[in-house]
Amino acid sequence: MIAPIDKKAMTTPKWASLCPSWKDQEQMIRALLTFCLATLMASAPAAAFEMRAPTEEVVLVFSGEIAVTNQGDTAAFDRAMLEELGGDIIVTSTIWTHGVLEFEGVRLSKLAELLGIESGVFVGFAINDYSVEIPVSDAFDYQPIIAYKRDGKFMSVRDKGPLWIIYPYDLDPATNTELIFSRSIWQLDRLVVER
């Protein structure tokens, strides 16, 4: 007697179970495209960043050799914008104050990266036009912050505010020098980037 023919076995070869279905192929292609798009977006240069314009009183302006602007050829920040970027804390004593204090602000390196600044010099200006030169390398080597709070309170002009460049003096002996102290400008309101 002849065995009956199994039509299902004839139409579906054994190796076919190893190949993904069309739906599975479509999902794999979508996942691959999503991964490629995410990779491209993550590797986009800082200059692709679009910074919003300040909505409150401007407290800090970057100008000169910067890649990102929001007001003409400058990058202007109000205090809220700095707070959104900041939250970095340095606990240290200073030669101008008594005891150990907590300073909160935004890392200068974070602002440099945001604005596409990789080298050169920051020329910092205070409200009274006093100025200092700070190598851009300091931002990355020592991680100073542009402080807007001292011990949890916003700094007034009378208290060396509204912005003060603070280095981690107590944490890094290399920042405990007259040169670094001279770069710790208070009442800061402008930074011009020169190459």
Solvent accessible surface area in square Angstrom, and as a share of the most:
residue,aa,sasa,rsa
1,M,239,1.07
2,I,160,0.81
3,A,76,0.59
4,P,127,0.80
5,I,127,0.65
6,D,89,0.46
7,K,155,0.65
8,K,158,0.67
9,A,66,0.51
10,M,139,0.62
11,T,107,0.62
12,T,76,0.44
13,P,53,0.34
14,K,189,0.80
15,W,161,0.56
16,A,33,0.25
17,S,97,0.63
18,L,150,0.75
19,C,72,0.43
20,P,58,0.36
21,S,62,0.40
22,W,172,0.60
23,K,149,0.63
24,D,65,0.34
25,Q,64,0.29
26,E,62,0.28
27,Q,120,0.53
28,M,112,0.50
29,I,93,0.47
30,R,153,0.56
31,A,64,0.50
32,L,110,0.55
33,L,114,0.57
34,T,89,0.52
35,F,137,0.57
36,C,58,0.35
37,L,107,0.53
38,A,57,0.44
39,T,69,0.40
40,L,123,0.61
41,M,133,0.59
42,A,90,0.70
43,S,83,0.54
44,A,52,0.40
45,P,95,0.60
46,A,41,0.32
47,A,60,0.47
48,A,66,0.51
49,F,89,0.37
50,E,160,0.72
51,M,21,0.10
52,R,97,0.35
53,A,54,0.42
54,P,20,0.12
55,T,115,0.67
56,E,103,0.46
57,E,144,0.65
58,V,54,0.31
59,V,25,0.14
60,L,0,0.00
61,V,41,0.23
62,F,0,0.00
63,S,27,0.17
64,G,46,0.44
65,E,86,0.39
66,I,25,0.13
67,A,56,0.43
68,V,6,0.04
69,T,57,0.33
70,N,28,0.15
71,Q,86,0.38
72,G,74,0.71
73,D,112,0.58
74,T,28,0.17
75,A,0,0.00
76,A,0,0.00
77,F,1,0.00
78,D,0,0.00
79,R,94,0.34
80,A,29,0.22
81,M,8,0.03
82,L,0,0.00
83,E,69,0.31
84,E,122,0.55
85,L,45,0.22
86,G,20,0.19
87,G,42,0.41
88,D,29,0.15
89,I,82,0.42
90,I,6,0.03
91,V,76,0.43
92,T,0,0.00
93,S,35,0.23
94,T,14,0.08
95,I,104,0.53
96,W,74,0.26
97,T,27,0.15
98,H,178,0.80
99,G,52,0.50
100,V,98,0.56
101,L,25,0.13
102,E,65,0.29
103,F,0,0.00
104,E,38,0.17
105,G,0,0.00
106,V,0,0.00
107,R,65,0.24
108,L,0,0.00
109,S,9,0.06
110,K,72,0.30
111,L,0,0.00
112,A,0,0.00
113,E,104,0.47
114,L,27,0.13
115,L,0,0.00
116,G,21,0.20
117,I,1,0.01
118,E,147,0.66
119,S,59,0.38
120,G,25,0.24
121,V,44,0.25
122,F,0,0.00
123,V,15,0.09
124,G,0,0.00
125,F,47,0.20
126,A,4,0.03
127,I,82,0.42
128,N,108,0.55
129,D,94,0.49
130,Y,121,0.46
131,S,51,0.33
132,V,17,0.10
133,E,109,0.49
134,I,0,0.00
135,P,38,0.24
136,V,1,0.00
137,S,60,0.39
138,D,6,0.03
139,A,0,0.00
140,F,73,0.31
141,D,97,0.50
142,Y,54,0.20
143,Q,61,0.27
144,P,0,0.00
145,I,0,0.00
146,I,0,0.00
147,A,0,0.00
148,Y,2,0.01
149,K,38,0.16
150,R,51,0.19
151,D,78,0.40
152,G,48,0.46
153,K,154,0.65
154,F,78,0.32
155,M,11,0.05
156,S,56,0.36
157,V,77,0.44
158,R,224,0.82
159,D,60,0.31
160,K,47,0.20
161,G,0,0.00
162,P,33,0.21
163,L,1,0.01
164,W,0,0.00
165,I,0,0.00
166,I,0,0.00
167,Y,0,0.00
168,P,14,0.09
169,Y,4,0.02
170,D,72,0.38
171,L,133,0.66
172,D,39,0.20
173,P,111,0.70
174,A,49,0.38
175,T,0,0.00
176,N,79,0.40
177,T,58,0.33
178,E,137,0.61
179,L,107,0.53
180,I,5,0.02
181,F,27,0.11
182,S,59,0.38
183,R,31,0.11
184,S,3,0.02
185,I,5,0.03
186,W,81,0.28
187,Q,36,0.16
188,L,0,0.00
189,D,39,0.20
190,R,78,0.29
191,L,0,0.00
192,V,42,0.24
193,V,2,0.01
194,E,84,0.38
195,R,153,0.56
